[in-house]
Amino acid sequence: MVHSYTPIPLDCSLEYLLRKVLCNEEALTVPQHELSLDLLKNFRTAGCDYFDLLAIMSSVNSYTAEEIETMISLSPKLSANLAITPQNIRECIPRWTASKYHSAPIADVVTELEKLLTENKCGITLYNSNLNLRDKQSANDQYILLISKNHRIFLDVNRKISVGFEQK
């Protein structure tokens, strides 16, 4: 089978390469993330920042439970392991803007996070505090929730902090 593709220049950034791989995989009828997960592992081994890599990987939300577990296994050491309470969740989000460019009002985000953390459903969820696509210089705090069968971690991408939540 011959595939039609546009070559990727060898002098491209790692971010561009990973995004290109993810986009090409999403074009498949049944997404396969083996190549992007291999890249994630190799980039981590080479010393690339986990938080930056995961911010790119989180743009796709069709990962299997095993793929989510692989992403969690590559994460840096957790800074804390907390009980699932609204107060603990809110403390993991030190900055949330009141702009119209956030994912939702902070109270709704905390409620949604609590619901996702207590459900037993694997997945990846990305939250933005101020994703203004028109103004690239505006500060946006990104947060990522990764849930697998055995782990629940919440990542503050900008501050490079990962927090675990205990299963109920």
Backbone hydrogen bonds, N-H to C=O, Kabsch-Sander energy under -0.5 kcal/mol:
donor,donor_aa,acceptor,acceptor_aa,energy
5,Y,3,H,-0.6
12,C,9,P,-1.3
17,L,13,S,-2.2
18,L,14,L,-2.7
19,R,15,E,-2.6
20,K,16,Y,-2.6
21,V,17,L,-2.4
22,L,18,L,-2.4
23,C,19,R,-2.6
24,N,20,K,-2.4
25,E,21,V,-2.2
26,E,22,L,-2.1
27,A,23,C,-1.1
28,L,25,E,-1.1
37,L,33,H,-2.6
38,D,34,E,-2.4
39,L,35,L,-2.5
40,L,36,S,-2.4
41,K,37,L,-2.6
42,N,38,D,-2.7
43,F,39,L,-3.3
44,R,40,L,-2.3
45,T,41,K,-2.6
46,A,42,N,-2.1
47,G,44,R,-1.3
48,C,43,F,-3.0
53,L,49,D,-2.1
54,L,50,Y,-3.0
55,A,51,F,-2.0
56,I,52,D,-1.2
57,M,53,L,-2.4
58,S,54,L,-2.4
59,S,56,I,-1.5
60,V,57,M,-1.6
68,I,64,T,-2.2
69,E,65,A,-2.2
70,T,66,E,-2.0
71,M,67,E,-2.2
72,I,68,I,-2.5
73,S,69,E,-2.4
74,L,70,T,-1.1
74,L,71,M,-0.5
75,S,72,I,-1.6
79,S,162,S,-3.2
80,A,162,S,-0.6
82,L,164,G,-3.0
85,T,83,A,-1.2
89,I,85,T,-2.5
90,R,86,P,-2.6
91,E,87,Q,-2.0
92,C,88,N,-0.9
92,C,89,I,-0.9
93,I,90,R,-1.6
102,H,99,S,-0.9
103,S,128,N,-2.5
108,D,105,P,-0.6
109,V,105,P,-2.1
110,V,106,I,-2.6
111,T,107,A,-2.1
112,E,108,D,-2.6
113,L,109,V,-2.9
114,E,110,V,-2.4
115,K,111,T,-2.1
116,L,112,E,-2.8
117,L,113,L,-2.8
118,T,114,E,-1.6
119,E,115,K,-1.7
122,C,120,N,-0.5
123,G,147,I,-2.4
125,T,145,L,-2.2
127,Y,143,Y,-3.2
129,S,141,D,-2.2
131,L,101,Y,-1.8
132,N,130,N,-1.7
133,L,131,L,-0.9
136,K,134,R,-0.6
138,S,135,D,-1.7
142,Q,140,N,-0.6
143,Y,127,Y,-2.5
144,I,155,L,-2.1
145,L,125,T,-2.9
146,L,144,I,-0.5
146,L,153,I,-2.9
147,I,123,G,-2.7
148,S,151,H,-3.1
153,I,146,L,-2.6
154,F,163,V,-3.2
155,L,144,I,-3.2
156,D,161,I,-3.1
157,V,142,Q,-1.8
157,V,155,L,-0.9
158,N,142,Q,-0.7
160,K,156,D,-1.1
161,I,156,D,-1.7
163,V,154,F,-2.7
164,G,80,A,-3.0
165,F,152,R,-2.6
166,E,82,L,-3.0
